[in-house]
Amino acid sequence: MKQSRTPSAINQTCPAFLASTRLSAFLQYSLMALLFLFSLFLTSPTLAADRLSPYLYEDTKQLVRLVEDAATLMERNGTAAFAEFDRKDSRWFNQAYYFFVYDLTGVNVFHAASPELTGKNLMDFRDMNGKPVLRFVTDIGKKPQRDASGWVFYRWQEKNDFLPKWKSAYIRKVVALDNRIYLLGCGVYNFKLERVIIQENIRQAAELLASQGKETAFQAFRDPSSSFNFLDTYVYVMDEKGRALVDPAFPKMQGRDLSNFKDAIGRPVMKEIIAKLQTHDEAWVQYLWPKPGAARLSRKLAYVRKVRVDGETLFVGSDFFLATPIWMSH
């Protein structure tokens, strides 16, 4: 009668079988781990290059990366992540950064720097310019994308500040495991304005002008409490000849002729913009101009789009000082 061998006997007499079994299990485990890491790579917004690639300055990229990482933590742990965000001298809460979280109704559900705000509905809060800050924040949460994001600019006064200062906050929509929607944000002072932010602002301005007409759009462009005015930048509108139709910098000088405007070294900036818009829908023009109160020249960048409204061609634009000095090419 043929004697059957137990698994232990097989393992003792066939070490190659045992080794191959262990190797197979190891390979399966490794494959599962690799698939898991690959799925994180595909789904994690912190690893998506398109979140950071539009920005020029490392400070901006660092803030966006920090908020995206915090959003990933909230998506995984929900409000339990607040314990991490509240830990002082950590990556999330230090002298440079702190987080705040709101729900869609404007109720503050977490604020690392001002915990007394927790539980309060701040939807009607306005900054010193009348900006409805929380309405801008919650509007991001109403976008259809689960990982929608955006920028909100407002004047904010920290507890030890004498006067309010401009603050620039990157806001990220977070859908927790229970499908509750939160608005997670972190802001910084001394923000370096990015080209992509100005470009998006003018795109929205042009869209409003084309869809709602001049009266509605012009009113919004002139309103310091609107989202179109921030960080000492504003939206202006000209006709094809360079005459100002909306000019928030000089509200009492509407209709002034800007066609002959030249920069500090005599470059015909407006003529160059108008010439470019004859053959293109948008134009970027860089020029030199001193910052307010400064004697030295700085680089300024203008972005202008062409819009057709009621059979009329209008130019919608904005300009801003670049953070990089004159001698740098970017």
WOSULTA-V217612 format. One record per backbone hydrogen bond with DSSP energy under -1.0 kcal/mol. NH is the residue of the N-H (numbers start at 1). CO is the residue of the C=O. If there is no record, write none. Layout:
nh=NH co=CO
nh=NH co=CO
This chain:
nh=10 co=6
nh=11 co=7
nh=12 co=8
nh=13 co=9
nh=14 co=10
nh=18 co=14
nh=19 co=15
nh=20 co=16
nh=21 co=17
nh=22 co=18
nh=23 co=19
nh=24 co=20
nh=25 co=21
nh=26 co=22
nh=27 co=23
nh=28 co=24
nh=29 co=25
nh=30 co=26
nh=31 co=27
nh=32 co=28
nh=33 co=29
nh=34 co=30
nh=35 co=31
nh=36 co=32
nh=37 co=33
nh=38 co=34
nh=39 co=35
nh=40 co=36
nh=41 co=37
nh=42 co=38
nh=43 co=39
nh=44 co=40
nh=47 co=44
nh=48 co=45
nh=51 co=48
nh=52 co=49
nh=53 co=49
nh=55 co=52
nh=61 co=57
nh=62 co=58
nh=63 co=59
nh=64 co=60
nh=65 co=61
nh=66 co=62
nh=67 co=63
nh=68 co=64
nh=69 co=65
nh=70 co=66
nh=71 co=67
nh=72 co=68
nh=73 co=69
nh=74 co=70
nh=75 co=71
nh=76 co=72
nh=77 co=73
nh=78 co=74
nh=80 co=77
nh=81 co=78
nh=82 co=79
nh=83 co=80
nh=85 co=81
nh=86 co=82
nh=87 co=84
nh=89 co=93
nh=90 co=93
nh=94 co=97
nh=100 co=185
nh=101 co=110
nh=102 co=183
nh=103 co=107
nh=106 co=103
nh=108 co=120
nh=109 co=101
nh=110 co=101
nh=112 co=99
nh=117 co=114
nh=118 co=115
nh=119 co=108
nh=120 co=117
nh=122 co=106
nh=125 co=122
nh=127 co=131
nh=130 co=127
nh=133 co=131
nh=136 co=132
nh=137 co=133
nh=138 co=134
nh=139 co=135
nh=143 co=140
nh=148 co=145
nh=150 co=171
nh=152 co=169
nh=154 co=167
nh=156 co=165
nh=161 co=158
nh=165 co=156
nh=167 co=154
nh=168 co=188
nh=169 co=152
nh=170 co=186
nh=171 co=150
nh=172 co=184
nh=173 co=148
nh=174 co=182
nh=176 co=180
nh=179 co=176
nh=182 co=174
nh=183 co=102
nh=184 co=172
nh=185 co=100
nh=186 co=170
nh=188 co=168
nh=198 co=194
nh=199 co=195
nh=200 co=196
nh=201 co=197
nh=202 co=198
nh=203 co=199
nh=204 co=200
nh=205 co=201
nh=206 co=202
nh=207 co=203
nh=208 co=204
nh=209 co=205
nh=210 co=206
nh=211 co=207
nh=212 co=208
nh=213 co=209
nh=217 co=213
nh=218 co=214
nh=219 co=215
nh=220 co=216
nh=221 co=217
nh=222 co=218
nh=226 co=223
nh=229 co=226
nh=230 co=233
nh=233 co=230
nh=236 co=317
nh=237 co=246
nh=238 co=315
nh=239 co=243
nh=242 co=239
nh=244 co=256
nh=245 co=237
nh=246 co=237
nh=250 co=247
nh=253 co=250
nh=255 co=244
nh=256 co=253
nh=258 co=242
nh=261 co=258
nh=263 co=267
nh=264 co=288
nh=266 co=263
nh=269 co=267
nh=270 co=261
nh=272 co=268
nh=273 co=269
nh=274 co=270
nh=275 co=271
nh=276 co=272
nh=277 co=273
nh=279 co=276
nh=280 co=276
nh=283 co=304
nh=285 co=302
nh=287 co=300
nh=289 co=298
nh=294 co=291
nh=298 co=289
nh=300 co=287
nh=301 co=320
nh=302 co=285
nh=303 co=318
nh=304 co=283
nh=305 co=316
nh=306 co=281
nh=307 co=314
nh=309 co=312
nh=312 co=309
nh=314 co=307
nh=315 co=238
nh=316 co=305
nh=317 co=236
nh=318 co=303
nh=320 co=301
nh=322 co=299
nh=328 co=325
